[in-house]
Amino acid sequence: MLRNTTTRTLAMMALSVPAILGLAGVAEAQDKFKLGMAVGGNTCCEWMKSQGDVARALAEKEGWDYVELSNNNDPATALRNAQIFVQEGVDAVIQFNGQPSSNPAISAVMKQAGIPIVTYDIADPGMYFVGIDNLAAGIAGGEGLGAIVKEKWACNPDLVISAEGAAAGIVNEWRTGGMRTGLKNVCPDIPADKWVSFESQGDAAVGLPAARDLLAAHPDAKKIAVVGLNDGGVLSLINAAEQLGRADEVIGWGQDGAFITGDNVNPHLAGSVFYFLEGYAVYAIRDVIKPIAEGKEVPLKADAGDPASKVQPCPVTAEQAKAVPDMAERVKQLLAAPAGTTEYELFCPNKG
């Protein structure tokens, strides 16, 4: 109920924007194409900042003007940013909005101003969708974890724990639910009472108290498999188990690849599904923004099942991930690559 109320409130805010504000972005002539970028702004995740860095660099290569704002992981801020983009006279906008209750209101503002908007990973009917096939990514990750559960425990874990992120809506259902499906594809006979969930909000720190409470409620569970919305959510359970001295037989598999590279990968994170989140602007600019800048008509594709540009998921074990550069190096190599090259093409160890 709270989410619906928030959506209605934000929609009313959007409709209260004066009409003249909406017309400014259409009427004002631009010497150069101007791209707006609203980064997610959650301090949990370095990739959110990197999404802006990549978008800026690619816009500069095209000779465009560029305006970047942060949504600060807050729905009201995201709506305010949409209004600022209109005032700034941008020609198109890219966003990542981790609090999608404001997306309908943002769509209303953009539609009124005649500004096309691309959204990453969380679909909205009024926005071009660029992102991962969340269900396929979830199933791939679940099958990766299932292979380990089958080998180590003969498909007989004490618990399978899901780190949920309810605010992401259908994305959470596809990713986290997909992981459960993938695990069941490999180990179909795990009893229903062994599947439990907690709310992590996709953040290792935020989810930690709930993860501790869940473990306390299952004091005899030792062989624990963990799935979730993203790496951060899975790590909240792993970290809780470590704090309680119960991590010896915890095995997690994440989504998004945010914490599976570098020198400090948790040994209980057995794998993840790379999305190469920092490089999404390649897809958005190549398939949506640049054609629009060239005066071409780009049909609106707002459905994750039929996206404007599909990002290929890349499931990897922790061992395979050792061959993948860290984010800073990936960004460096991406920006040096020929235009339109994706990080999947550059870095995925298991390219299809």
Secondary structure as GFF3:
##gff-version 3
##sequence-region A 1 352
A	DSSP	alpha_helix	2	15	.	.	.	ID=ss1
A	DSSP	alpha_helix	19	27	.	.	.	ID=ss2
A	DSSP	beta_strand	34	39	.	.	.	ID=ss3
A	DSSP	alpha_helix	46	62	.	.	.	ID=ss4
A	DSSP	beta_strand	65	70	.	.	.	ID=ss5
A	DSSP	alpha_helix	75	88	.	.	.	ID=ss6
A	DSSP	beta_strand	92	95	.	.	.	ID=ss7
A	DSSP	three_ten_helix	100	102	.	.	.	ID=ss8
A	DSSP	alpha_helix	103	113	.	.	.	ID=ss9
A	DSSP	beta_strand	117	120	.	.	.	ID=ss10
A	DSSP	beta_strand	128	132	.	.	.	ID=ss11
A	DSSP	alpha_helix	134	153	.	.	.	ID=ss12
A	DSSP	beta_strand	159	164	.	.	.	ID=ss13
A	DSSP	three_ten_helix	166	168	.	.	.	ID=ss14
A	DSSP	alpha_helix	170	186	.	.	.	ID=ss15
A	DSSP	three_ten_helix	192	194	.	.	.	ID=ss16
A	DSSP	beta_strand	195	199	.	.	.	ID=ss17
A	DSSP	alpha_helix	208	217	.	.	.	ID=ss18
A	DSSP	beta_strand	224	228	.	.	.	ID=ss19
A	DSSP	alpha_helix	231	243	.	.	.	ID=ss20
A	DSSP	beta_strand	250	253	.	.	.	ID=ss21
A	DSSP	beta_strand	269	274	.	.	.	ID=ss22
A	DSSP	three_ten_helix	277	279	.	.	.	ID=ss23
A	DSSP	alpha_helix	280	284	.	.	.	ID=ss24
A	DSSP	pi_helix	285	289	.	.	.	ID=ss25
A	DSSP	alpha_helix	290	293	.	.	.	ID=ss26
A	DSSP	beta_strand	302	303	.	.	.	ID=ss27
A	DSSP	beta_strand	306	307	.	.	.	ID=ss28
A	DSSP	beta_strand	309	311	.	.	.	ID=ss29
A	DSSP	beta_strand	314	317	.	.	.	ID=ss30
A	DSSP	alpha_helix	318	321	.	.	.	ID=ss31
A	DSSP	alpha_helix	327	336	.	.	.	ID=ss32
A	DSSP	alpha_helix	343	347	.	.	.	ID=ss33
###
